[in-house]
Amino acid sequence: MDDSSIDAAGALADPLRRGLYEYVVESGGEVGRAEAAEALGVQRTLAAHHLDRLVEAGLLETASKRLNGREGPGAGRPAKVYRRADRQVSLHLPPRDYELAAHVLAEAVERHGAEEALHAAARAEGLRIARESSAGSVEALLRERGYEPEADPEGEDGLRLRNCPFHTLARAFPPLACGLNLELLRGMLAGVGEDGERARMLPEPGRCCVTISKNKKD
């Protein structure tokens, strides 16, 4: 456990700050100070202070953007906007290094060509997770597991997954981690009585590599 993880945990201890962080994350994009302040029902200066504290803790990133959509002379100064930072924060007391264990296991699977066994285990685990969950829908189950599902604007019943719970592992072992993730999700879908083949690979920058189609033919 490093100091940055402690700082991040401390930043989220404040209820207002945590609410602002969750609002930015749930937006799925960039949020301005005025928008965040209005959403939380606080003054803009107070929202700005807490948003900047989240940036200092490494939980948010900033950019400059004209929120009125205008360009060129007379368009006004760009506003400061906030988005979720591309980092993972883990806090375990006492310290635990599960990520290292995952990387070692992934290395062993790749070396010995055990992907088929891994996929079978992942699908079985997905079934178990779904059957033991009290979530009342596929979307609720995915949200419970940290996938941050949102409606696919190009499909009536499809879901895109804004977060990958295996982000750092997927960076180091892309085919392995994405294959595991796909089979896990297929097991979860089957576990709630849905067609597991609705889960399919569709890598996009900044999102989970798997999407949930409205039906298996999509």
Backbone torsions as a table, in degrees:
resi	resn	phi	psi	omega
1	MET	NA	124.1	-178.6
2	ASP	-105.2	172.9	-177.0
3	ASP	-63.3	-33.9	-178.2
4	SER	-64.5	-35.8	177.8
5	SER	-67.5	-39.2	177.8
6	ILE	-64.6	-42.4	178.4
7	ASP	-61.3	-42.5	-179.4
8	ALA	-64.0	-44.0	178.8
9	ALA	-63.5	-40.3	178.9
10	GLY	-64.9	-37.2	-179.9
11	ALA	-63.9	-32.5	-178.1
12	LEU	-87.6	-2.0	180.0
13	ALA	-70.2	-29.4	178.2
14	ASP	-74.6	125.5	-176.1
15	PRO	-58.3	-41.7	-179.8
16	LEU	-66.6	-42.5	-179.8
17	ARG	-64.0	-40.5	178.5
18	ARG	-65.2	-38.5	177.9
19	GLY	-63.8	-40.0	177.7
20	LEU	-65.6	-42.3	178.6
21	TYR	-61.3	-46.0	-179.4
22	GLU	-63.9	-35.6	179.0
23	TYR	-65.0	-44.5	179.2
24	VAL	-63.1	-44.9	-179.3
25	VAL	-61.8	-46.1	-177.0
26	GLU	-69.2	-21.5	178.0
27	SER	-67.6	-27.2	180.0
28	GLY	73.0	10.2	-179.4
29	GLY	-156.8	-136.1	-177.0
30	GLU	-106.6	140.0	-175.6
31	VAL	-127.9	134.3	176.4
32	GLY	-85.6	164.3	-178.7
33	ARG	-62.4	-44.6	-178.0
34	ALA	-63.6	-41.8	179.1
35	GLU	-61.8	-45.6	-179.5
36	ALA	-64.9	-41.3	-179.9
37	ALA	-62.1	-43.8	179.8
38	GLU	-64.5	-40.2	-178.6
39	ALA	-63.9	-35.7	-178.0
40	LEU	-95.1	-6.2	178.3
41	GLY	71.0	39.1	180.0
42	VAL	-129.3	169.1	177.3
43	GLN	-67.2	149.1	-178.4
44	ARG	-60.7	-40.2	-179.4
45	THR	-64.9	-36.8	178.3
46	LEU	-68.4	-42.6	178.0
47	ALA	-61.9	-42.1	179.9
48	ALA	-60.7	-42.2	179.5
49	HIS	-59.5	-47.0	-176.9
50	HIS	-73.6	-34.7	175.9
51	LEU	-62.7	-42.0	179.4
52	ASP	-67.9	-31.7	175.9
53	ARG	-65.5	-36.4	177.0
54	LEU	-68.2	-32.5	175.2
55	VAL	-66.4	-44.8	179.3
56	GLU	-59.6	-34.7	-179.8
57	ALA	-80.9	-2.4	177.9
58	GLY	81.9	13.1	-178.5
59	LEU	-91.8	-25.6	177.1
60	LEU	-126.1	158.0	173.2
61	GLU	-120.6	158.3	179.9
62	THR	-117.9	159.7	174.3
63	ALA	-152.2	171.2	176.9
64	SER	-113.7	135.4	-174.8
65	LYS	-154.8	139.5	174.1
66	ARG	-81.3	113.1	-174.7
67	LEU	-78.0	-16.2	-179.7
68	ASN	-86.9	-3.0	177.6
69	GLY	77.7	-0.2	-179.0
70	ARG	-86.3	153.1	178.8
71	GLU	-131.1	162.4	174.5
72	GLY	84.4	-173.8	-178.4
73	PRO	-57.8	137.4	178.9
74	GLY	82.9	2.0	-178.3
75	ALA	-78.5	-12.8	-179.4
76	GLY	90.4	167.7	-178.7
77	ARG	-76.4	143.7	175.6
78	PRO	-62.6	146.5	179.0
79	ALA	-95.7	156.2	176.6
80	LYS	-80.5	127.7	178.6
81	VAL	-123.4	159.8	-174.2
82	TYR	-125.9	142.6	174.5
83	ARG	-141.9	162.1	-179.7
84	ARG	-63.7	136.6	178.2
85	ALA	-74.5	149.0	179.9
86	ASP	-88.6	69.9	177.4
87	ARG	-147.6	159.1	179.2
88	GLN	-111.9	134.8	179.7
89	VAL	-116.6	125.8	177.3
90	SER	-126.7	135.7	179.8
91	LEU	-134.8	114.6	179.4
92	HIS	-129.7	132.8	177.3
93	LEU	-124.9	117.5	-7.5
94	PRO	-68.2	169.8	-176.5
95	PRO	-56.0	136.3	175.2
96	ARG	-131.8	140.9	-178.6
97	ASP	-116.6	69.2	179.7
98	TYR	-68.5	-29.0	-179.8
99	GLU	-65.2	-40.6	176.7
100	LEU	-62.0	-42.7	178.6
101	ALA	-61.2	-40.8	179.3
102	ALA	-63.2	-40.7	-179.9
103	HIS	-67.1	-39.6	178.4
104	VAL	-64.8	-44.4	179.2
105	LEU	-64.0	-40.3	178.4
106	ALA	-63.2	-40.9	177.8
107	GLU	-61.1	-41.9	-179.9
108	ALA	-65.3	-40.9	179.2
109	VAL	-62.3	-44.5	179.8
110	GLU	-65.3	-41.7	-177.9
111	ARG	-64.2	-36.0	-173.2
112	HIS	-104.3	8.2	175.7
113	GLY	60.9	41.5	-175.9
114	ALA	-100.0	26.5	-177.4
115	GLU	-60.2	-38.7	-178.3
116	GLU	-61.5	-43.0	178.1
117	ALA	-66.1	-37.6	178.8
118	LEU	-63.6	-44.1	-179.5
119	HIS	-63.2	-40.7	178.8
120	ALA	-64.0	-41.9	179.2
121	ALA	-66.2	-38.7	179.9
122	ALA	-64.9	-42.6	179.5
123	ARG	-65.8	-40.1	177.9
124	ALA	-63.9	-38.2	178.5
125	GLU	-67.8	-37.7	176.6
126	GLY	-60.9	-41.9	176.4
127	LEU	-60.4	-44.9	-179.3
128	ARG	-62.6	-45.7	-179.2
129	ILE	-58.3	-47.2	-177.6
130	ALA	-64.5	-42.1	-176.5
131	ARG	-71.2	-25.7	179.9
132	GLU	-93.7	-7.4	-178.1
133	SER	-82.6	148.9	175.9
134	SER	-97.4	5.4	179.7
135	ALA	-60.9	139.8	-175.5
136	GLY	-92.5	-0.6	-179.0
137	SER	-155.4	167.1	176.8
138	VAL	-59.5	-45.3	-178.3
139	GLU	-61.7	-41.8	179.1
140	ALA	-65.3	-38.7	178.8
141	LEU	-64.7	-44.1	179.0
142	LEU	-63.9	-39.9	178.5
143	ARG	-65.4	-39.4	179.3
144	GLU	-60.8	-33.1	-178.4
145	ARG	-92.1	5.4	173.2
146	GLY	89.0	14.9	-177.5
147	TYR	-82.1	-16.5	-179.3
148	GLU	52.8	63.6	-178.0
149	PRO	-71.4	149.9	173.5
150	GLU	-144.4	153.6	-179.7
151	ALA	-62.4	134.7	177.0
152	ASP	-76.8	116.9	-178.2
153	PRO	-62.6	-15.4	-179.6
154	GLU	-99.6	3.7	-179.8
155	GLY	-145.1	136.7	-174.3
156	GLU	-61.9	-42.7	-176.4
157	ASP	-119.2	6.5	-179.1
158	GLY	-77.3	159.5	179.5
159	LEU	-129.9	135.0	169.7
160	ARG	-102.1	149.2	-176.6
161	LEU	-111.0	112.5	-173.2
162	ARG	-77.6	-19.3	-177.3
163	ASN	-127.0	141.7	173.8
164	CYS	-104.7	114.8	179.5
165	PRO	-65.5	-12.5	-178.7
166	PHE	-115.0	36.8	-170.3
167	HIS	-53.9	-54.6	-175.8
168	THR	-69.4	-35.1	177.3
169	LEU	-67.1	-38.6	179.8
170	ALA	-66.1	-29.6	176.9
171	ARG	-68.8	-39.0	-177.1
172	ALA	-82.8	-35.6	-177.4
173	PHE	-132.9	69.4	-172.5
174	PRO	-54.7	-55.8	-177.1
175	PRO	-62.4	-39.8	-177.3
176	LEU	-66.7	-51.0	-176.8
177	ALA	-66.7	-39.3	-179.4
178	CYS	-69.7	-36.4	176.0
179	GLY	-65.4	-42.2	176.4
180	LEU	-60.2	-46.1	-178.5
181	ASN	-62.2	-43.3	179.4
182	LEU	-59.9	-47.4	-178.3
183	GLU	-69.5	-34.1	176.1
184	LEU	-61.8	-45.7	179.9
185	LEU	-67.5	-36.7	177.0
186	ARG	-64.4	-37.7	176.3
187	GLY	-66.0	-40.2	179.2
188	MET	-64.0	-42.4	178.0
189	LEU	-62.7	-46.0	179.0
190	ALA	-61.6	-34.6	-178.4
191	GLY	-67.1	-21.8	177.2
192	VAL	-106.8	17.1	174.7
193	GLY	83.3	14.4	178.4
194	GLU	-98.3	167.0	177.0
195	ASP	-75.6	115.8	-178.7
196	GLY	-61.0	-25.7	-179.0
197	GLU	-71.9	-5.9	173.7
198	ARG	-64.7	-26.1	176.1
199	ALA	-79.9	124.0	-178.7
200	ARG	-144.5	158.1	-179.3
201	MET	-74.7	129.5	174.0
202	LEU	-155.4	75.1	-176.4
203	PRO	-62.9	133.9	174.5
204	GLU	-139.8	143.0	178.6
205	PRO	-57.2	133.4	176.1
206	GLY	77.9	8.3	179.8
207	ARG	-132.0	170.3	172.1
208	CYS	-64.3	149.5	-177.7
209	CYS	-75.8	-8.3	-178.1
210	VAL	-112.6	143.5	173.3
211	THR	-124.6	156.8	178.8
212	ILE	-107.6	109.7	-178.7
213	SER	-76.8	162.0	177.8
214	LYS	-71.5	-25.0	170.5
215	ASN	-156.6	165.9	-171.4
216	LYS	-68.1	-14.0	-179.7
217	LYS	-85.0	-11.0	-178.8
218	ASP	-73.6	NA	NA
